[in-house]
Amino acid sequence: MPNSPSSMVNQYRLEEDEEPQDANTKDLFITVDNPESHVTAIETFIMYRVGTKTTRSEFDSSEYEVRRRYQDFLWLRSRLEESHPTLIVHPLPEKFVMKGMVERFNDDFIETRKKALHRFVNKISEHPILSFSQHFKLFLTAQDLASHRKQGPGFLSRMGETVRAVANSVRGLRSRPEEFGVMWEYVEDFSNKISSVDKVTQRIIREQKEHLDELKQYGPTYTQWAGLEEELEEPLKGVAGCVERCSKETEEQIHHLSEVLVPALHEYVLCAETLKAVMRRRDNIQAEFEAKNEALASKKVDQEALQEEVDGLADRVEQANNVLKGDWSRWQDSMRTDLKSAFISTAEKNVEYYEQCLAVWESFLLSQKEEPGEQKEEEDAAS
């Protein structure tokens, strides 16, 4: 017989294991765990333990343990985006929508959010620039983050940034560099494809859950039937047992898809939106530079003061371009690694699922085969 799917999977695993690991260079280890519910007079929220171990010299200690709520993670991400507008900051899980508030603090939701927050901080810890941010260090080490959260751009400052961004987007770009035009096309295509795969995968899971519900009704029917048919009792009970075992395998496969593939896909649906926001911020910087440069050329303003501003914007555009190009390559490598891992794991689970179900039914068929001697005796008795 040719190689079975299992042997193909094992061979692939061996090839994967041969790849060199870069764990020795890691100097920042972070875990997000131990969620605890906190109730106050005005709200209920979950606090997560964030544990850090590091060998970096800029840290005063090698180990830290702090408590953080979801809003603290939001604060960290917004500060990183403000400090590094053209770096790709990994997305957070969405804030819980109002229509689902009833289930906001159930165990499944808390566990899913905990895993997403863990991935978020570890993606930052692996970033060559963001991991050295002072905001990130504060997030990991400060016992009381509330006082630091109050510091930052004021409302009017943020409003001014928003107004300039809107004005620049309305004005548009004169000429976006070709390489960033290619990036835009890639992001649009990636966003459409990953969103479609995410939606179809979730629909498949819903349909499999419906199938599982029917299987759970199907098996007992054969058991009840076996009680009414004495001559068919054994095969009917055998079918009922097969259906029950296949139901358990189906349940495990649904769980795997929900815990491994769907989170990976949805995470990169959010990443696509992050990429679009980063690209827009890069465009806004260039648009502001072009507008100031045009004003300088019109000779209707204080040229000396404006020239200094234009030179600063030119440097900012160049820096934004270089930073984004470097982060773009790093992000693509990370995305391909993450999705490849999720797809391989799903493929392995699918192979295992169908092999297990196949083995169940093959075993049933073997149990129903009559021995040649028994068959001959039956034929002789009939004659």
C-alpha positions as CSV (number, residue, x, y, z in Angstrom):
1,M,0.0,0.0,0.0
2,P,1.2,3.6,-0.6
3,N,2.1,5.8,2.4
4,S,-1.0,6.4,4.6
5,P,-1.9,10.0,5.5
6,S,-0.5,9.3,9.0
7,S,2.9,8.4,7.7
8,M,2.9,11.6,5.5
9,V,2.1,13.7,8.6
10,N,4.9,12.1,10.6
11,Q,7.3,12.6,7.8
12,Y,6.3,16.3,7.6
13,R,6.7,16.7,11.3
14,L,10.3,15.3,11.1
15,E,11.1,17.8,8.4
16,E,9.7,20.7,10.5
17,D,11.6,19.6,13.5
18,E,14.9,19.9,11.6
19,E,14.5,23.7,11.3
20,P,16.8,25.6,13.6
21,Q,15.2,27.3,16.6
22,D,16.0,30.9,17.6
23,A,14.9,30.6,21.3
24,N,18.4,31.2,22.7
25,T,18.3,34.8,21.7
26,K,15.1,35.6,23.5
27,D,15.5,37.8,26.6
28,L,11.9,38.6,27.5
29,F,9.4,36.0,28.6
30,I,5.8,37.1,29.4
31,T,2.7,35.1,30.4
32,V,-0.9,36.3,30.8
33,D,-2.9,34.0,33.0
34,N,-4.9,33.6,36.2
35,P,-8.0,35.8,35.4
36,E,-9.9,37.1,38.4
37,S,-13.3,38.8,38.5
38,H,-13.5,42.2,40.3
39,V,-16.8,43.8,41.3
40,T,-17.1,47.4,42.3
41,A,-20.1,49.7,42.9
42,I,-20.2,50.8,39.3
43,E,-18.7,48.0,37.2
44,T,-17.5,44.4,37.0
45,F,-14.3,43.6,35.2
46,I,-11.6,40.9,34.8
47,M,-8.0,41.3,36.0
48,Y,-5.3,39.2,34.4
49,R,-1.9,38.4,35.9
50,V,1.0,39.5,33.7
51,G,4.2,37.7,34.7
52,T,7.6,38.8,33.2
53,K,11.0,37.2,33.3
54,T,13.9,39.0,31.6
55,T,17.7,39.3,31.3
56,R,17.6,42.8,29.9
57,S,19.8,45.3,31.7
58,E,17.4,48.2,31.5
59,F,15.0,46.3,33.9
60,D,15.7,46.7,37.6
61,S,14.7,43.2,38.4
62,S,14.7,39.9,36.5
63,E,11.1,39.0,37.4
64,Y,7.8,41.0,37.7
65,E,4.2,40.2,38.4
66,V,1.4,42.8,37.9
67,R,-2.4,42.8,37.4
68,R,-3.9,44.3,34.3
69,R,-7.4,44.7,33.0
70,Y,-8.5,44.9,29.3
71,Q,-8.4,48.8,29.4
72,D,-4.7,48.6,30.4
73,F,-3.9,46.6,27.3
74,L,-5.9,49.2,25.2
75,W,-3.8,52.0,26.8
76,L,-0.6,50.2,25.9
77,R,-1.6,49.7,22.3
78,S,-2.7,53.3,21.8
79,R,0.6,54.6,23.3
80,L,2.6,52.4,21.0
81,E,0.6,53.6,18.0
82,E,1.1,57.2,19.0
83,S,4.8,56.8,19.5
84,H,5.3,54.6,16.4
85,P,2.5,55.5,13.9
86,T,4.0,53.5,11.0
87,L,4.9,50.4,12.9
88,I,2.5,47.4,12.8
89,V,1.2,47.0,16.4
90,H,-0.5,43.6,16.8
91,P,-4.2,43.9,17.3
92,L,-6.1,43.2,20.5
93,P,-9.2,41.1,20.7
94,E,-12.3,43.2,20.1
95,K,-14.1,44.8,23.0
96,F,-17.2,42.9,23.9
97,V,-20.3,44.1,22.0
98,M,-23.4,45.2,24.0
99,K,-25.7,42.5,22.5
100,G,-23.5,39.8,24.1
101,M,-23.1,41.4,27.5
102,V,-25.1,38.6,29.1
103,E,-22.2,36.1,28.3
104,R,-19.4,38.6,28.8
105,F,-17.9,36.8,31.8
106,N,-18.5,33.2,31.0
107,D,-15.5,30.8,31.2
108,D,-15.1,30.4,27.4
109,F,-15.0,34.1,26.8
110,I,-12.5,34.7,29.5
111,E,-10.3,31.9,28.3
112,T,-10.4,33.1,24.7
113,R,-9.6,36.6,25.7
114,K,-6.8,35.5,28.0
115,K,-5.1,33.6,25.1
116,A,-5.5,36.6,22.8
117,L,-4.0,39.0,25.3
118,H,-1.1,36.6,25.9
119,R,-0.4,36.6,22.2
120,F,-0.6,40.4,22.0
121,V,2.0,41.0,24.6
122,N,4.3,38.3,23.3
123,K,4.1,39.7,19.7
124,I,5.2,43.0,21.2
125,S,8.0,41.4,23.2
126,E,9.3,39.8,19.9
127,H,9.3,43.2,18.1
128,P,12.8,44.7,17.7
129,I,11.5,48.2,18.3
130,L,8.3,48.0,20.2
131,S,9.7,45.7,22.9
132,F,12.1,48.5,24.0
133,S,9.3,51.1,24.4
134,Q,9.1,52.8,27.8
135,H,5.4,52.4,27.7
136,F,5.8,48.6,27.3
137,K,8.2,48.6,30.2
138,L,5.8,50.5,32.4
139,F,3.0,48.1,31.5
140,L,5.1,45.1,32.5
141,T,6.6,46.5,35.7
142,A,4.4,49.3,37.3
143,Q,2.2,48.0,40.1
144,D,-0.1,51.0,39.8
145,L,-0.6,51.9,36.1
146,A,-3.5,54.3,36.7
147,S,-1.3,57.3,37.3
148,H,0.6,56.6,34.1
149,R,-2.5,56.1,32.1
150,K,-3.6,59.6,32.9
151,Q,-0.5,61.0,31.3
152,G,-0.5,61.5,27.6
153,P,-1.9,63.7,24.8
154,G,-4.8,65.8,25.9
155,F,-8.2,65.9,24.3
156,L,-7.4,69.1,22.2
157,S,-4.1,67.6,21.0
158,R,-5.7,64.4,19.9
159,M,-8.5,66.4,18.2
160,G,-5.9,68.4,16.3
161,E,-4.2,65.2,15.1
162,T,-7.6,63.9,13.9
163,V,-8.5,67.2,12.1
164,R,-5.1,67.2,10.3
165,A,-5.6,63.5,9.3
166,V,-9.0,64.2,7.9
167,A,-7.8,67.2,6.0
168,N,-4.9,65.3,4.5
169,S,-7.1,62.4,3.5
170,V,-9.5,64.7,1.8
171,R,-6.7,66.5,0.0
172,G,-5.2,63.2,-1.0
173,L,-1.7,62.3,-2.2
174,R,0.0,63.7,-5.3
175,S,2.0,60.6,-5.9
176,R,2.2,57.6,-3.6
177,P,5.5,55.6,-4.1
178,E,4.9,52.5,-6.2
179,E,6.1,50.1,-3.5
180,F,3.4,51.4,-1.1
181,G,0.8,51.2,-3.9
182,V,1.7,47.5,-4.2
183,M,1.4,47.2,-0.4
184,W,-2.1,48.7,-0.5
185,E,-3.2,46.2,-3.2
186,Y,-1.8,43.3,-1.2
187,V,-3.5,44.4,2.0
188,E,-6.9,44.8,0.2
189,D,-6.6,41.3,-1.4
190,F,-5.3,39.8,1.9
191,S,-8.2,41.4,3.8
192,N,-10.8,40.1,1.4
193,K,-9.4,36.5,1.3
194,I,-8.8,36.1,5.0
195,S,-12.2,37.5,5.9
196,S,-13.9,35.1,3.5
197,V,-12.0,32.1,4.9
198,D,-12.8,33.2,8.4
199,K,-16.5,33.4,7.6
200,V,-16.6,30.1,5.8
201,T,-14.7,28.4,8.6
202,Q,-17.2,29.7,11.2
203,R,-20.1,28.6,9.0
204,I,-18.6,25.1,8.7
205,I,-18.3,24.9,12.5
206,R,-21.9,25.9,12.9
207,E,-23.0,23.2,10.4
208,Q,-20.8,20.6,12.1
209,K,-22.4,21.4,15.4
210,E,-25.8,20.9,13.8
211,H,-24.5,17.6,12.4
212,L,-23.3,16.6,15.9
213,D,-26.7,17.3,17.5
214,E,-28.3,15.0,14.9
215,L,-25.7,12.3,15.5
216,K,-26.5,12.5,19.3
217,Q,-30.1,11.8,18.4
218,Y,-29.3,9.2,15.8
219,G,-27.4,6.8,18.0
220,P,-30.0,6.3,20.7
221,T,-32.6,5.5,17.9
222,Y,-30.6,2.4,16.9
223,T,-30.3,1.4,20.5
224,Q,-34.1,1.6,21.0
225,W,-34.6,-0.2,17.7
226,A,-32.4,-3.0,18.9
227,G,-34.7,-3.7,21.7
228,L,-37.5,-4.4,19.2
229,E,-35.6,-6.6,16.8
230,E,-34.1,-9.7,18.4
231,E,-32.4,-11.0,15.3
232,L,-30.9,-7.6,14.5
233,E,-30.1,-6.7,18.0
234,E,-26.3,-7.2,17.7
235,P,-25.7,-5.2,14.5
236,L,-28.1,-2.4,15.6
237,K,-26.2,-2.0,18.8
238,G,-23.0,-2.1,16.8
239,V,-24.2,0.8,14.6
240,A,-25.3,2.7,17.7
241,G,-21.8,2.3,19.2
242,C,-20.2,3.5,16.0
243,V,-22.4,6.6,15.9
244,E,-21.6,7.4,19.5
245,R,-17.8,7.0,18.9
246,C,-18.0,9.1,15.8
247,S,-19.9,11.7,17.7
248,K,-17.1,12.1,20.2
249,E,-14.5,12.4,17.3
250,T,-16.7,15.1,15.7
251,E,-16.9,16.9,19.0
252,E,-13.1,16.9,19.3
253,Q,-12.7,18.1,15.7
254,I,-15.1,21.0,16.3
255,H,-13.3,22.0,19.4
256,H,-9.9,21.9,17.6
257,L,-11.3,24.2,14.8
258,S,-12.8,26.6,17.3
259,E,-9.6,26.7,19.4
260,V,-6.9,26.7,16.8
261,L,-8.0,27.7,13.3
262,V,-10.7,30.2,14.0
263,P,-8.6,32.3,16.4
264,A,-5.7,32.4,14.0
265,L,-7.9,33.5,11.1
266,H,-9.8,36.1,13.0
267,E,-6.6,37.5,14.5
268,Y,-5.3,38.2,11.0
269,V,-8.7,39.7,9.9
270,L,-8.0,42.3,12.6
271,C,-4.4,42.5,11.5
272,A,-5.6,43.5,8.0
273,E,-7.5,46.4,9.5
274,T,-4.4,47.4,11.5
275,L,-2.3,47.4,8.3
276,K,-4.8,49.6,6.5
277,A,-4.7,52.1,9.5
278,V,-0.8,52.1,9.3
279,M,-0.9,52.7,5.6
280,R,-3.3,55.6,6.0
281,R,-1.1,57.1,8.7
282,R,1.9,56.9,6.3
283,D,-0.1,58.5,3.6
284,N,-1.2,61.3,6.0
285,I,2.4,62.1,6.8
286,Q,3.3,62.3,3.1
287,A,0.1,64.4,2.3
288,E,1.1,66.9,5.1
289,F,4.6,67.2,3.6
290,E,3.2,67.8,0.1
291,A,0.8,70.4,1.3
292,K,3.5,72.3,3.2
293,N,5.9,72.0,0.2
294,E,3.2,73.5,-2.1
295,A,2.7,76.4,0.3
296,L,6.4,77.0,0.3
297,A,6.6,77.1,-3.5
298,S,3.7,79.6,-3.7
299,K,5.9,82.2,-1.8
300,K,2.8,83.5,0.0
301,V,4.1,82.6,3.5
302,D,7.0,83.1,5.8
303,Q,9.4,80.9,3.8
304,E,12.2,80.7,6.4
305,A,9.9,79.3,9.1
306,L,8.0,77.0,6.6
307,Q,11.3,75.7,5.1
308,E,12.3,74.3,8.5
309,E,8.9,72.7,8.9
310,V,9.1,71.2,5.4
311,D,12.6,69.8,6.0
312,G,11.4,68.2,9.2
313,L,8.4,66.7,7.4
314,A,10.7,65.4,4.6
315,D,12.7,63.6,7.2
316,R,9.6,62.3,8.8
317,V,8.3,60.9,5.5
318,E,11.6,59.2,4.8
319,Q,11.7,57.7,8.3
320,A,8.1,56.5,8.1
321,N,8.8,54.8,4.8
322,N,11.9,53.1,6.0
323,V,10.2,51.9,9.2
324,L,7.1,50.6,7.5
325,K,9.1,48.8,4.8
326,G,11.2,47.0,7.5
327,D,8.1,46.2,9.6
328,W,6.2,45.0,6.6
329,S,8.7,42.3,5.8
330,R,8.9,41.2,9.4
331,W,5.0,41.1,9.6
332,Q,4.7,39.0,6.5
333,D,7.2,36.4,7.9
334,S,5.3,36.3,11.2
335,M,1.9,36.0,9.4
336,R,3.0,33.2,7.2
337,T,4.5,31.3,10.1
338,D,1.3,31.7,12.2
339,L,-1.1,30.7,9.5
340,K,1.0,27.9,8.2
341,S,1.1,26.4,11.7
342,A,-2.7,26.7,12.1
343,F,-3.3,25.1,8.6
344,I,-0.9,22.2,9.3
345,S,-2.4,21.6,12.7
346,T,-5.9,21.6,11.1
347,A,-4.8,19.3,8.4
348,E,-3.4,16.8,10.9
349,K,-6.6,16.9,13.0
350,N,-8.7,16.3,9.9
351,V,-6.6,13.3,8.9
352,E,-6.8,12.0,12.5
353,Y,-10.6,12.6,12.6
354,Y,-11.4,10.7,9.3
355,E,-8.9,7.9,10.2
356,Q,-10.6,7.4,13.6
357,C,-14.1,7.3,12.1
358,L,-12.9,5.0,9.3
359,A,-11.4,2.6,11.9
360,V,-14.7,2.6,13.8
361,W,-16.8,1.6,10.8
362,E,-14.2,-0.9,9.5
363,S,-14.2,-2.6,12.9
364,F,-18.0,-2.9,12.7
365,L,-17.8,-4.4,9.3
366,L,-15.3,-7.0,10.4
367,S,-17.5,-7.9,13.4
368,Q,-20.4,-8.6,11.0
369,K,-18.5,-10.9,8.6
370,E,-19.4,-14.6,8.9
371,E,-16.7,-17.2,9.0
372,P,-16.6,-19.5,5.9
373,G,-17.3,-22.6,8.1
374,E,-20.3,-21.0,9.7
375,Q,-21.7,-20.0,6.4
376,K,-21.4,-23.5,5.0
377,E,-23.1,-25.0,8.0
378,E,-26.0,-22.6,7.5
379,E,-26.3,-23.6,3.8
380,D,-26.3,-27.3,4.7
381,A,-29.0,-26.8,7.3
382,A,-31.1,-24.9,4.8
383,S,-30.8,-27.7,2.1
